[in-house]
Amino acid sequence: MDRKSKILVLIEQSQDYKLLTTLLERDYEIISPETFPDETLYYDLIIINGLSHSRYKNILVEEKSRANPLFLPVLILTGKKDVDIAAGFLWKTVDELIVLPVNKTELHARVEMLLRTRKQSIELEYSHSRILKQNQEQLNLAVKAANVGLWDWNLETNKVYFSPEWKKQIGFEDNEISDELREWSDRVHPEDIERCVSIVNDYLKNPWPDYNLEFRFRHKSGTYLWIYTQASLIYNDEGKPVRMLGSHVDITECKKNEAKLKLYTRALEQSPVSLNITDFNGNIIYVNSGFTKLSGYSFEEVVGKKPRFLNSGIQTNEFYKELWETITAGNNWMGELCNKNKNGNLYWVQANISPVFDSKGNITNFVAIKEDITEKKKMVDELIVAKEKAEESDNLKTAFIHNISHEIRTPLNAIVGFSGFLSDPKLSSEKRAQFTDIIIQSSDQLLSIIDDIFKVATLEAGQEKVHIKEFELNSKLQLLYNQYRIKAAKQNIDLKVKLLEPDTQFFITTDETKLTQILSNLISNAIKFTKQGYVNFGYSLKGNTLEFFVEDTGIGIPAQMHDEIFKRFRQVETMVARIYGGSGLGLSISKAYVELMGGKIWLKSEVEKGSTFYFTISHKNPENKAFSERQEGNGSLKEIKQITTLLVAEDEDTNFMLLEELLAGSNIIIIRAINGIEAVEICKTNKEIDLILMDIKMPVMDGCEATKQIRQFLPGLPIIAQTAYTTDTDKNKALMAGCNDFISKPFKQEALISKIKEQLQK
Ligand code: ADP
């Protein structure tokens, strides 16, 4: 049950008092004037009468203000004649007025109305104070939780109030710090104090709205915290600042994080790898300088865009879909990508794209780190190609050794086998002639293989030179025709040479030996690989360029081998049981020669129909005019008319014997020296010597040294150097030593005679 409202009844006349209390006491608790005044007294309403002359009149004001902020209602009872006076109190201290005589209903209505107002006032006040209290508590909590220290500096006394949080922040209990200003100034870092004091003084002299400061502040432990302070001034009525009020916030962690952030940002910025960060939707929000360098796009050009402008088109949409699905599912994506830069050039990157999560585990961003691997990739590709090449070359070499061994053994077998029969006196002259023929053919074949190997080695060493001279082309081709005619006829192949103007002479200037070699290779291949039909060869003139062709109706070459066959040791036929012989060197030598002479070589071919090889050469080539070796000779023994004394410097007995045989029956008298020293000695004593055939490689003293010495006393004596397969450098060395000419071993009789003849005629 609600408590009864309390009414203080301030009525002096006992009769009136009685009447009123009778009307009210059933419903209200009446407090009599005797109990009043009492500081602790609590009541809800005052009823007073005859206010103008009441002795209680003055206490109304006091009581009203004591009750403040609660509303204390006052009801005045007045006689008719005093109504005006009583009304004068209304709005000041009195809230309601009743003109006597009073009836119970009216009194109750007025009292109830005033009590209701009183009640509302109490409720209002209660809720206000509750909110206020709540706010205060929240403020305290926030200050505590935010770790904010407060200070209040009295500018007149110079004393400072430091809040408990302020003290706690730097490790002190509430009672450990005095209210002196030095508690602050002594703790500011020595490097910061001057700046801080100067800013505070400036502020005091001329305040600005947003005062704040950052400085290092010593903790009880001696370490320094970073403090952020904000403050404002409080002024007195005259507008003079009397207090400065502020806060301390510990920002040490922020500072550390800021420093870390700066470091990381700088590291990202300076990193050579490309980095870009996008928002959740894939729109770029940051790129570093590595990105700009690699892609060519500036930050301004790409911010807000999706990185798909980098797509090169190499990767499919499906590829990018999978990438996006991987990262939006919260996983890292790693792999190689081909991107396109601003200039439209493609480049390869090793990319690592990862999602960034917030504290709740939601994806907020994506970070893409990309490293340029274009060069690396190129190198790896090149390495793979090189490795494959090396492996291929290895296989080829094995195949070559296999072939070459077969190619060398076949003629050698014939030479060794048939030469054994020759010593048999019972051998018929017919067979002897047949065997000798086989031996000669086999030797030629052997020589040609060794010759090819030697040429390849010279080409590979880059020592092969072009030796140009003028010669007549038509007769040269006619000669080749004659050489191959019999061979072709034996195979029932119709060989034809097609000359531009057969009856006229066509002089050209080029390397005759190399041209002959190329044509020989192509013609002999054409005959070798043709079972029936024809082989045609010839040339046409295209401006300054000669285009040669060799056409056959042979087995043909599959298209995929058209480039391959020009590589060393390459043959279409790879089986062990090969039908056609050959070392696989001819075409590679031909190609190298054609290119040395500034031309190119190619072919058209169809399997089982035939092939046509073409090559071009420039026939007026003034470059590389080196000495020329005229190996081809046409001398005969009888042409050496006069008796000639020939000194042969040769350490190998078989070679010397061969020479003796080659020159037997001529007018040449042969003297032998077995080394350089002997050759020099013989020359000093024997004045008959007309010519020397000087081997270069000899024991004790080599041919070059011997020649040099001989030249000192016989400057005019013709000396021909004889060398095994040697390079131009070796030949030049011999010429420099004083030799007049040279001849390469093994040599044919005609070539030797021709050289001797030439020297004797000088
Ligand atoms: P070789 O003839 O000594 O094997 P080449 O280098 O001259 O070496 O030729 C390489 C290969 O090219 C031959 O083994 C052969 O497979 C193919 N070839 C060359 N010329 C012809 C041709 N006229 N017809 C068919 N195949 C040919």
Boltz pocket constraint, residues with backbone or C-beta under 6 A from the ligand:
constraints:
  - pocket:
      binder: B
      contacts: [[A, 521], [A, 522], [A, 525], [A, 526], [A, 529], [A, 552], [A, 554], [A, 555], [A, 556], [A, 557], [A, 565], [A, 567], [A, 570], [A, 571], [A, 572], [A, 573], [A, 581], [A, 582], [A, 583], [A, 584], [A, 585], [A, 586], [A, 587], [A, 588], [A, 611]]
      max_distance: 6.0
